[in-house]
Amino acid sequence: MATPNRTLLEKADLALADLIAGGGYLQPAQAQKFMLLAVKESDFLPLTTVVPMPTPKFRTSGVKMSGRVLRAGREAAAVVDVDRSRPEVSSVELDAQLVKGQVDLNDEVLEDNVERGDFKQTVMTMLAKAVSRDMEDIVLNGDRTSPDGTLALLDGVLTQSRSNVVDAAGARLSRDVCDDMLRTLPSEYLRYRKDLRLFVSHDAELDYRRGLAARETVAGDKFIETDAPVMHSGVPVMPLSLLPENLGPTGDQSVVLLCDPKNIQVGIYRQMRIETWRDVEKGLLKIVVTLRFDVKWADERGTVKAIHVHV
């Protein structure tokens, strides 16, 4: 005999109760767990630097030594003032913006999960998946000028990448386009090439893979017969599902991003909120998560964006 819906709802409320502190806010440990789950569900976010924000506005600092440090020395003499190196101190201000995500659980899902005692984990996982997908979209494609209200929330990393731009002029992704991007990147960042990634759309990755496979060699065959990872000059070419493929006047262009993903700071405000209510007519338990986050480049000069890439 099926458990009455009222009983299911009561059990669901009990299961959610220990997630929530005063006013619907997740307890700190649960908020941390949810943040880790949401990041883990993404293809892109785990590669970035995730910054737990203790306040809605939070400033992070960085220090680097870009100039020459060593000078010709003299015995028993200090380094003269003009030869002394000074670190470059920079800071990034993260200003978390409000977003909401909702998951609807019907009575059948409630019955399947509440009775097995894993309802709380089901809620956390489903919310994390829903939040993760949209967070990644905003982090990549956010644009304050976008007609899409969600993407207009903040400028994502593609919009913020302005210093180094390569125009592919309608060409498909190829070794030439990738070479142009590497040449455009300031040489000081090429020293850490092993940390770089070329983020591309799926169709652009297929174009690049097809170009490699066109070589009538054993090396070319593997790109046809297997899903062997694609590299360019030691830099992995990584496809992302949420990179656009409908840009340009004819809707057949994409963008490519060359960067060290750890150079991207995704700040998530640690106070998160979960609220629930019941839609009796539809037989749904509605669960809403509210959180705030922001994204900034730690050093925007260390990235290159290719535009007008045909797909």
BANU-786709 format. One record per residue: x, y, z of N, C-alpha, C in turn; residue in three letters. Coordinates in steps of 0.05 Angstrom, whole numbers, plus 5000, padded with zeros to 4 digits. Example, Ala and Ser with C-alpha at 12.3 -4.5 7.8 and 13.67 -1.06 7.14 Angstrom:
BEGIN
PT   npx   npy   npz  capx  capy  capz   cpx   cpy   cpz  resn
PT  5264  4886  5156  5246  4910  5156  5264  4934  5156   ALA
PT  5257  4955  5142  5273  4979  5143  5258  5001  5157   SER
//
This chain:
BEGIN
PT   npx   npy   npz  capx  capy  capz   cpx   cpy   cpz  resn
PT  5017  4976  5000  5000  5000  5000  5018  5025  5000   MET
PT  5012  5043  4982  5028  5067  4980  5025  5085  5004   ALA
PT  5046  5099  5011  5046  5117  5034  5030  5142  5026   THR
PT  5011  5151  5043  4996  5175  5036  5014  5199  5031   PRO
PT  5005  5216  5013  5021  5239  5005  5028  5257  5029   ASN
PT  5008  5261  5048  5013  5277  5071  5036  5266  5088   ARG
PT  5036  5240  5091  5058  5227  5106  5084  5231  5092   THR
PT  5084  5228  5065  5109  5231  5050  5120  5260  5054   LEU
PT  5102  5279  5053  5110  5307  5055  5122  5312  5083   LEU
PT  5109  5300  5104  5119  5304  5131  5147  5292  5133   GLU
PT  5151  5268  5122  5178  5256  5123  5198  5272  5107   LYS
PT  5189  5283  5084  5208  5299  5068  5216  5324  5084   ALA
PT  5196  5337  5098  5203  5360  5114  5223  5354  5136   ASP
PT  5219  5331  5148  5237  5322  5169  5265  5318  5158   LEU
PT  5266  5306  5134  5292  5300  5122  5307  5326  5115   ALA
PT  5292  5347  5107  5304  5372  5099  5311  5390  5124   LEU
PT  5298  5384  5147  5300  5402  5170  5329  5405  5178   ALA
PT  5345  5384  5178  5373  5386  5188  5391  5399  5167   ASP
PT  5381  5405  5143  5397  5420  5124  5396  5450  5130   LEU
PT  5375  5458  5144  5367  5486  5145  5372  5497  5173   ILE
PT  5386  5520  5175  5388  5534  5200  5367  5556  5200   ALA
PT  5370  5576  5217  5349  5597  5219  5344  5611  5193   GLY
PT  5318  5614  5186  5310  5629  5162  5315  5614  5136   GLY
PT  5320  5588  5137  5324  5573  5112  5352  5571  5103   GLY
PT  5371  5583  5117  5399  5582  5109  5411  5555  5115   TYR
PT  5427  5545  5096  5441  5520  5100  5462  5524  5122   LEU
PT  5465  5503  5138  5486  5504  5158  5513  5505  5143   GLN
PT  5533  5517  5156  5559  5520  5142  5570  5495  5129   PRO
PT  5569  5473  5144  5580  5448  5133  5564  5438  5109   ALA
PT  5537  5441  5110  5520  5433  5088  5524  5452  5064   GLN
PT  5528  5478  5070  5533  5496  5048  5558  5490  5033   ALA
PT  5579  5483  5049  5605  5475  5036  5601  5450  5020   GLN
PT  5586  5430  5030  5581  5406  5016  5566  5411  4990   LYS
PT  5546  5428  4991  5530  5434  4968  5547  5448  4947   PHE
PT  5564  5467  4955  5582  5481  4937  5600  5461  4923   MET
PT  5612  5442  4938  5630  5422  4926  5614  5405  4906   LEU
PT  5590  5397  4913  5573  5381  4895  5568  5396  4869   LEU
PT  5560  5422  4871  5553  5438  4847  5577  5441  4829   ALA
PT  5601  5446  4841  5625  5449  4825  5632  5423  4812   VAL
PT  5630  5401  4826  5637  5374  4816  5620  5366  4792   LYS
PT  5595  5375  4791  5577  5367  4770  5583  5381  4743   GLU
PT  5600  5402  4744  5606  5417  4720  5631  5405  4706   SER
PT  5633  5409  4680  5657  5402  4665  5679  5423  4669   ASP
PT  5671  5447  4673  5689  5470  4673  5697  5480  4700   PHE
PT  5677  5483  4718  5682  5496  4744  5704  5482  4761   LEU
PT  5707  5455  4760  5728  5443  4777  5756  5451  4768   PRO
PT  5759  5461  4744  5785  5470  4734  5792  5498  4743   LEU
PT  5773  5513  4752  5777  5541  4760  5785  5542  4789   THR
PT  5791  5566  4799  5796  5571  4827  5770  5580  4840   THR
PT  5759  5562  4857  5734  5569  4871  5740  5582  4897   VAL
PT  5729  5605  4902  5735  5621  4926  5710  5623  4943   VAL
PT  5709  5609  4966  5687  5613  4985  5688  5642  4996   PRO
PT  5666  5656  4992  5665  5685  5000  5652  5687  5028   MET
PT  5666  5698  5048  5654  5702  5074  5634  5725  5075   PRO
PT  5636  5743  5055  5618  5766  5053  5609  5769  5024   THR
PT  5587  5782  5018  5578  5785  4990  5598  5800  4973   PRO
PT  5614  5818  4985  5636  5830  4970  5662  5822  4983   LYS
PT  5680  5811  4967  5705  5800  4978  5728  5806  4959   PHE
PT  5750  5815  4971  5773  5822  4955  5795  5801  4959   ARG
PT  5805  5791  4936  5828  5772  4938  5853  5786  4927   THR
PT  5876  5779  4938  5901  5792  4931  5920  5772  4919   SER
PT  5937  5783  4901  5958  5766  4889  5984  5782  4887   GLY
PT  6006  5767  4887  6032  5779  4885  6048  5763  4864   VAL
PT  6063  5777  4847  6080  5764  4828  6105  5780  4823   LYS
PT  6126  5766  4815  6152  5779  4809  6156  5776  4779   MET
PT  6150  5796  4763  6152  5793  4734  6178  5804  4723   SER
PT  6191  5821  4737  6216  5832  4727  6241  5816  4736   GLY
PT  6264  5826  4728  6289  5813  4736  6295  5817  4765   ARG
PT  6303  5795  4779  6309  5797  4807  6340  5797  4811   VAL
PT  6353  5779  4797  6382  5776  4801  6397  5798  4786   LEU
PT  6417  5809  4799  6435  5829  4788  6464  5821  4793   ARG
PT  6482  5834  4778  6510  5829  4784  6516  5839  4812   ALA
PT  6530  5821  4828  6535  5827  4855  6564  5835  4861   GLY
PT  6568  5847  4884  6595  5854  4893  6598  5844  4922   ARG
PT  6621  5833  4928  6625  5823  4954  6623  5845  4975   GLU
PT  6611  5838  4998  6609  5856  5021  6594  5882  5014   ALA
PT  6576  5880  4994  6561  5904  4986  6532  5897  4982   ALA
PT  6514  5914  4991  6486  5910  4988  6477  5916  4959   ALA
PT  6455  5905  4951  6444  5912  4925  6434  5941  4926   VAL
PT  6443  5956  4906  6435  5984  4906  6405  5987  4901   VAL
PT  6395  6010  4910  6366  6015  4908  6355  6011  4880   ASP
PT  6368  6020  4860  6358  6019  4833  6355  5991  4823   VAL
PT  6371  5972  4834  6370  5944  4826  6352  5927  4842   ASP
PT  6340  5938  4863  6322  5921  4880  6295  5917  4866   ARG
PT  6286  5893  4868  6261  5885  4855  6238  5889  4874   SER
PT  6216  5897  4863  6192  5901  4880  6169  5884  4868   ARG
PT  6156  5869  4885  6134  5852  4875  6110  5869  4865   PRO
PT  6097  5857  4845  6072  5870  4835  6048  5859  4851   GLU
PT  6035  5877  4865  6012  5869  4881  5986  5876  4866   VAL
PT  5969  5856  4863  5943  5861  4849  5921  5850  4867   SER
PT  5897  5860  4861  5874  5850  4876  5850  5847  4858   SER
PT  5832  5829  4865  5808  5825  4849  5784  5827  4869   VAL
PT  5765  5843  4862  5741  5845  4879  5718  5829  4867   GLU
PT  5709  5810  4882  5686  5793  4875  5661  5805  4888   LEU
PT  5641  5809  4871  5616  5821  4881  5593  5801  4874   ASP
PT  5586  5785  4893  5567  5762  4888  5540  5772  4880   ALA
PT  5529  5761  4858  5503  5768  4848  5483  5745  4855   GLN
PT  5458  5753  4859  5437  5735  4868  5426  5718  4846   LEU
PT  5425  5692  4850  5412  5673  4831  5395  5654  4847   VAL
PT  5375  5642  4833  5358  5622  4845  5355  5598  4827   LYS
PT  5353  5574  4839  5349  5550  4823  5326  5534  4836   GLY
PT  5310  5521  4820  5287  5506  4831  5287  5478  4820   GLN
PT  5280  5459  4837  5276  5431  4829  5248  5423  4839   VAL
PT  5232  5411  4821  5206  5401  4828  5207  5371  4830   ASP
PT  5198  5361  4853  5198  5332  4858  5169  5323  4860   LEU
PT  5161  5305  4842  5133  5295  4843  5130  5274  4864   ASN
PT  5105  5266  4868  5099  5247  4890  5113  5220  4886   ASP
PT  5117  5212  4861  5130  5187  4856  5159  5187  4865   GLU
PT  5173  5210  4859  5201  5213  4868  5202  5213  4898   VAL
PT  5183  5228  4911  5182  5228  4940  5179  5200  4951   LEU
PT  5160  5185  4940  5155  5158  4950  5180  5141  4947   GLU
PT  5193  5143  4924  5217  5126  4919  5240  5132  4937   ASP
PT  5243  5158  4944  5267  5166  4959  5263  5170  4989   ASN
PT  5240  5180  4997  5235  5184  5025  5235  5158  5040   VAL
PT  5222  5138  5028  5219  5112  5041  5246  5098  5044   GLU
PT  5265  5104  5026  5291  5091  5027  5310  5106  5045   ARG
PT  5302  5130  5054  5318  5145  5073  5340  5161  5061   GLY
PT  5341  5164  5034  5362  5179  5021  5352  5205  5008   ASP
PT  5329  5215  5018  5316  5238  5006  5334  5262  5007   PHE
PT  5347  5266  5030  5365  5290  5033  5387  5290  5012   LYS
PT  5399  5267  5007  5420  5266  4987  5409  5270  4959   GLN
PT  5384  5260  4954  5371  5264  4928  5367  5294  4923   THR
PT  5358  5308  4944  5353  5337  4941  5380  5351  4935   VAL
PT  5400  5345  4950  5426  5359  4947  5437  5354  4919   MET
PT  5435  5329  4909  5446  5322  4883  5431  5335  4861   THR
PT  5404  5334  4862  5388  5345  4840  5391  5376  4839   MET
PT  5392  5388  4863  5396  5417  4863  5424  5424  4852   LEU
PT  5444  5409  4860  5471  5414  4851  5473  5412  4820   ALA
PT  5460  5392  4808  5461  5389  4779  5447  5413  4766   LYS
PT  5424  5421  4776  5410  5443  4764  5425  5470  4766   ALA
PT  5437  5474  4790  5452  5499  4795  5478  5499  4779   VAL
PT  5492  5476  4778  5518  5474  4765  5516  5481  4736   SER
PT  5497  5471  4721  5494  5476  4693  5491  5506  4687   ARG
PT  5474  5519  4702  5469  5547  4697  5491  5565  4707   ASP
PT  5504  5557  4729  5528  5572  4738  5550  5572  4716   MET
PT  5555  5548  4705  5575  5546  4684  5568  5564  4660   GLU
PT  5543  5564  4653  5534  5580  4630  5539  5610  4636   ASP
PT  5533  5619  4660  5537  5647  4667  5567  5654  4669   ILE
PT  5582  5636  4681  5611  5640  4684  5624  5642  4656   VAL
PT  5616  5626  4637  5627  5627  4610  5615  5650  4594   LEU
PT  5589  5652  4592  5575  5668  4572  5562  5693  4583   ASN
PT  5564  5698  4609  5551  5722  4620  5559  5747  4606   GLY
PT  5540  5764  4602  5544  5790  4587  5523  5809  4596   ASP
PT  5531  5831  4609  5512  5850  4620  5495  5863  4598   ARG
PT  5503  5861  4573  5487  5872  4551  5469  5852  4538   THR
PT  5469  5827  4548  5453  5806  4536  5423  5810  4540   SER
PT  5407  5804  4520  5377  5805  4524  5367  5783  4543   PRO
PT  5384  5763  4547  5377  5741  4566  5381  5751  4594   ASP
PT  5360  5753  4610  5362  5764  4636  5382  5749  4655   GLY
PT  5384  5723  4651  5402  5708  4668  5431  5714  4660   THR
PT  5437  5714  4634  5464  5719  4626  5472  5748  4630   LEU
PT  5452  5766  4632  5458  5794  4637  5465  5800  4666   ALA
PT  5464  5779  4683  5470  5783  4711  5498  5793  4716   LEU
PT  5517  5783  4701  5545  5792  4704  5560  5785  4679   LEU
PT  5584  5797  4676  5601  5791  4653  5617  5765  4659   ASP
PT  5615  5745  4641  5630  5721  4644  5658  5724  4633   GLY
PT  5673  5702  4633  5701  5703  4626  5705  5709  4596   VAL
PT  5686  5701  4579  5689  5707  4551  5686  5737  4546   LEU
PT  5666  5749  4559  5662  5778  4556  5685  5794  4568   THR
PT  5696  5784  4591  5718  5798  4604  5744  5796  4590   GLN
PT  5747  5776  4572  5772  5772  4558  5774  5791  4534   SER
PT  5788  5813  4538  5788  5835  4518  5816  5842  4508   ARG
PT  5837  5836  4524  5864  5846  4518  5876  5832  4493   SER
PT  5872  5806  4491  5885  5791  4470  5863  5776  4454   ASN
PT  5857  5786  4430  5836  5774  4414  5847  5767  4386   VAL
PT  5841  5743  4377  5848  5734  4350  5823  5731  4334   VAL
PT  5823  5742  4310  5799  5740  4292  5804  5718  4272   ASP
PT  5789  5696  4275  5792  5673  4257  5780  5679  4229   ALA
PT  5765  5701  4227  5754  5710  4201  5738  5688  4187   ALA
PT  5723  5672  4202  5705  5652  4190  5718  5626  4185   GLY
PT  5744  5622  4192  5757  5597  4188  5749  5577  4209   ALA
PT  5750  5551  4202  5746  5530  4222  5770  5528  4240   ARG
PT  5766  5516  4263  5788  5513  4282  5809  5495  4270   LEU
PT  5834  5505  4269  5856  5490  4256  5882  5496  4271   SER
PT  5903  5483  4262  5929  5488  4275  5937  5517  4271   ARG
PT  5930  5529  4248  5937  5557  4244  5924  5576  4264   ASP
PT  5898  5571  4269  5884  5588  4288  5896  5585  4316   VAL
PT  5901  5560  4324  5913  5555  4350  5941  5567  4352   CYS
PT  5957  5565  4330  5983  5577  4331  5981  5608  4334   ASP
PT  5962  5620  4321  5958  5649  4324  5952  5656  4353   ASP
PT  5936  5639  4366  5929  5645  4394  5953  5643  4412   MET
PT  5969  5622  4408  5993  5619  4424  6013  5642  4419   LEU
PT  6015  5651  4394  6033  5674  4388  6023  5700  4401   ARG
PT  5996  5702  4404  5984  5726  4415  5987  5728  4445   THR
PT  5989  5704  4458  5992  5704  4487  6019  5715  4495   LEU
PT  6020  5735  4513  6046  5746  4521  6065  5723  4530   PRO
PT  6090  5726  4522  6109  5704  4526  6113  5696  4555   SER
PT  6109  5715  4574  6113  5708  4602  6093  5686  4611   GLU
PT  6070  5683  4597  6051  5663  4605  6056  5636  4591   TYR
PT  6071  5637  4569  6078  5612  4555  6098  5595  4571   LEU
PT  6111  5607  4590  6130  5592  4606  6115  5570  4621   ARG
PT  6089  5574  4627  6074  5554  4641  6054  5541  4623   TYR
PT  6064  5532  4599  6046  5521  4579  6031  5496  4588   ARG
PT  6043  5481  4606  6031  5456  4615  6005  5462  4631   LYS
PT  6001  5486  4640  5977  5494  4655  5955  5505  4637   ASP
PT  5962  5510  4611  5943  5523  4593  5923  5502  4582   LEU
PT  5900  5512  4574  5879  5496  4561  5867  5513  4538   ARG
PT  5860  5499  4517  5845  5511  4495  5816  5501  4498   LEU
PT  5798  5518  4506  5770  5511  4510  5755  5517  4485   PHE
PT  5741  5497  4474  5728  5499  4448  5700  5487  4450   VAL
PT  5683  5493  4430  5657  5480  4429  5661  5452  4418   SER
PT  5640  5436  4420  5643  5408  4411  5647  5406  4381   HIS
PT  5633  5423  4365  5636  5422  4336  5664  5431  4328   ASP
PT  5674  5452  4343  5701  5461  4337  5722  5440  4343   ALA
PT  5718  5425  4364  5736  5403  4371  5735  5381  4349   GLU
PT  5712  5376  4339  5709  5356  4317  5724  5366  4292   LEU
PT  5722  5392  4286  5736  5403  4263  5766  5399  4266   ASP
PT  5776  5406  4290  5805  5403  4295  5813  5374  4294   TYR
PT  5797  5356  4306  5803  5327  4305  5802  5317  4277   ARG
PT  5784  5327  4260  5782  5318  4232  5807  5326  4217   ARG
PT  5817  5350  4224  5842  5359  4210  5866  5341  4217   GLY
PT  5867  5332  4243  5889  5314  4251  5885  5286  4238   LEU
PT  5860  5278  4236  5854  5251  4225  5859  5250  4195   ALA
PT  5860  5273  4182  5864  5273  4153  5892  5264  4145   ALA
PT  5910  5265  4164  5937  5255  4158  5936  5224  4156   ARG
PT  5946  5214  4134  5944  5185  4130  5968  5171  4143   GLU
PT  5966  5171  4170  5987  5159  4186  5973  5144  4209   THR
PT  5988  5129  4224  5977  5115  4248  5967  5136  4268   VAL
PT  5982  5157  4271  5974  5179  4289  5947  5191  4280   ALA
PT  5943  5194  4254  5918  5205  4244  5895  5186  4248   GLY
PT  5900  5160  4245  5879  5140  4248  5867  5140  4276   ASP
PT  5883  5145  4297  5873  5143  4324  5852  5164  4330   LYS
PT  5853  5186  4315  5833  5207  4320  5807  5201  4306   PHE
PT  5807  5181  4288  5782  5172  4276  5770  5149  4292   ILE
PT  5788  5131  4301  5779  5106  4313  5774  5108  4343   GLU
PT  5786  5127  4356  5783  5129  4385  5776  5158  4393   THR
PT  5772  5162  4419  5767  5189  4429  5792  5199  4443   ASP
PT  5815  5193  4430  5841  5202  4441  5840  5232  4446   ALA
PT  5851  5241  4469  5851  5270  4474  5867  5285  4452   PRO
PT  5857  5309  4446  5869  5325  4425  5887  5346  4438   VAL
PT  5912  5349  4428  5931  5368  4438  5940  5386  4416   MET
PT  5948  5410  4423  5962  5428  4404  5986  5440  4418   HIS
PT  6009  5433  4408  6034  5443  4420  6036  5439  4450   SER
PT  6026  5416  4458  6026  5409  4487  6003  5420  4503   GLY
PT  5985  5434  4490  5962  5446  4504  5937  5429  4498   VAL
PT  5924  5418  4518  5899  5402  4513  5878  5419  4500   PRO
PT  5864  5408  4480  5841  5421  4468  5816  5408  4480   VAL
PT  5802  5423  4496  5780  5412  4513  5753  5423  4504   MET
PT  5734  5406  4495  5708  5415  4487  5690  5420  4512   PRO
PT  5674  5442  4511  5655  5448  4531  5627  5451  4519   LEU
PT  5608  5438  4531  5581  5437  4520  5568  5465  4519   SER
PT  5575  5483  4537  5562  5508  4539  5575  5531  4524   LEU
PT  5597  5525  4510  5608  5546  4492  5589  5549  4468   LEU
PT  5583  5573  4461  5562  5578  4440  5572  5569  4412   PRO
PT  5553  5560  4396  5559  5553  4368  5539  5567  4349   GLU
PT  5526  5588  4359  5506  5602  4343  5512  5632  4340   ASN
PT  5537  5639  4341  5544  5667  4340  5547  5676  4311   LEU
PT  5551  5702  4307  5555  5713  4280  5529  5718  4266   GLY
PT  5530  5732  4244  5506  5740  4230  5490  5716  4219   PRO
PT  5504  5694  4213  5490  5670  4202  5487  5648  4223   THR
PT  5495  5654  4248  5491  5635  4269  5507  5609  4267   GLY
PT  5531  5611  4256  5547  5587  4252  5576  5592  4261   ASP
PT  5579  5609  4281  5606  5615  4291  5608  5610  4321   GLN
PT  5632  5606  4331  5637  5601  4359  5662  5617  4368   SER
PT  5670  5613  4393  5694  5626  4404  5711  5604  4416   VAL
PT  5737  5610  4418  5756  5592  4431  5771  5608  4452   VAL
PT  5776  5596  4475  5789  5610  4497  5814  5595  4505   LEU
PT  5837  5609  4504  5863  5598  4513  5870  5611  4540   LEU
PT  5874  5594  4560  5880  5605  4586  5889  5583  4605   CYS
PT  5900  5591  4628  5903  5574  4651  5877  5576  4667   ASP
PT  5860  5556  4669  5834  5558  4682  5837  5566  4712   PRO
PT  5860  5561  4724  5863  5569  4752  5865  5600  4754   LYS
PT  5868  5613  4731  5868  5642  4730  5840  5654  4733   ASN
PT  5820  5636  4733  5792  5645  4735  5783  5641  4764   ILE
PT  5774  5662  4777  5765  5661  4804  5734  5661  4805   GLN
PT  5723  5640  4814  5694  5638  4817  5688  5640  4847   VAL
PT  5676  5663  4855  5670  5667  4883  5641  5659  4889   GLY
PT  5637  5643  4910  5611  5635  4918  5606  5643  4947   ILE
PT  5586  5660  4952  5580  5669  4979  5570  5645  4995   TYR
PT  5581  5642  5019  5577  5617  5034  5549  5614  5046   ARG
PT  5534  5636  5048  5507  5634  5058  5488  5627  5035   GLN
PT  5477  5603  5036  5458  5593  5016  5432  5587  5030   MET
PT  5411  5588  5015  5384  5586  5027  5368  5565  5012   ARG
PT  5354  5548  5026  5336  5528  5014  5308  5532  5026   ILE
PT  5288  5534  5008  5260  5536  5017  5243  5516  5001   GLU
PT  5221  5508  5014  5204  5488  5001  5175  5497  5003   THR
PT  5158  5488  4984  5130  5491  4987  5116  5470  4970   TRP
PT  5091  5465  4976  5076  5443  4964  5056  5454  4944   ARG
PT  5056  5443  4919  5036  5448  4899  5017  5424  4899   ASP
PT  4995  5426  4913  4977  5403  4917  4964  5395  4890   VAL
PT  4956  5415  4874  4942  5409  4849  4959  5393  4830   GLU
PT  4985  5399  4829  5003  5384  4811  5017  5361  4824   LYS
PT  5014  5359  4850  5028  5337  4864  5058  5340  4864   GLY
PT  5068  5365  4869  5096  5371  4869  5106  5383  4895   LEU
PT  5130  5375  4903  5144  5389  4924  5165  5407  4910   LEU
PT  5162  5433  4914  5180  5452  4901  5202  5459  4920   LYS
PT  5227  5457  4911  5250  5463  4928  5267  5484  4913   ILE
PT  5271  5507  4926  5285  5529  4914  5311  5534  4930   VAL
PT  5333  5536  4915  5359  5544  4928  5366  5572  4919   VAL
PT  5375  5588  4937  5383  5616  4932  5412  5619  4940   THR
PT  5428  5630  4921  5456  5634  4927  5466  5658  4912   LEU
PT  5490  5666  4918  5503  5689  4904  5531  5681  4896   ARG
PT  5539  5690  4872  5566  5684  4863  5575  5705  4843   PHE
PT  5601  5704  4837  5613  5723  4817  5637  5709  4804   ASP
PT  5647  5720  4782  5670  5709  4769  5688  5732  4759   VAL
PT  5714  5729  4762  5733  5749  4753  5758  5735  4744   LYS
PT  5772  5746  4724  5799  5738  4718  5818  5748  4740   TRP
PT  5836  5731  4750  5857  5740  4768  5877  5758  4752   ALA
PT  5882  5750  4727  5901  5765  4710  5891  5762  4681   ASP
PT  5875  5781  4672  5862  5779  4646  5882  5779  4623   GLU
PT  5906  5790  4627  5926  5790  4605  5935  5762  4598   ARG
PT  5931  5743  4616  5940  5716  4611  5920  5699  4596   GLY
PT  5903  5711  4580  5884  5696  4565  5882  5707  4536   THR
PT  5874  5689  4518  5870  5697  4490  5843  5686  4481   VAL
PT  5828  5702  4467  5801  5694  4457  5802  5695  4426   LYS
PT  5794  5674  4414  5791  5673  4385  5761  5676  4378   ALA
PT  5755  5695  4361  5727  5700  4353  5723  5693  4323   ILE
PT  5698  5691  4315  5690  5685  4287  5702  5658  4278   HIS
PT  5700  5638  4296  5709  5611  4289  5685  5596  4277   VAL
PT  5688  5588  4252  5665  5574  4239  5662  5546  4249   HIS
PT  5636  5538  4254  5630  5511  4263  5608  5499  4245   VAL
//
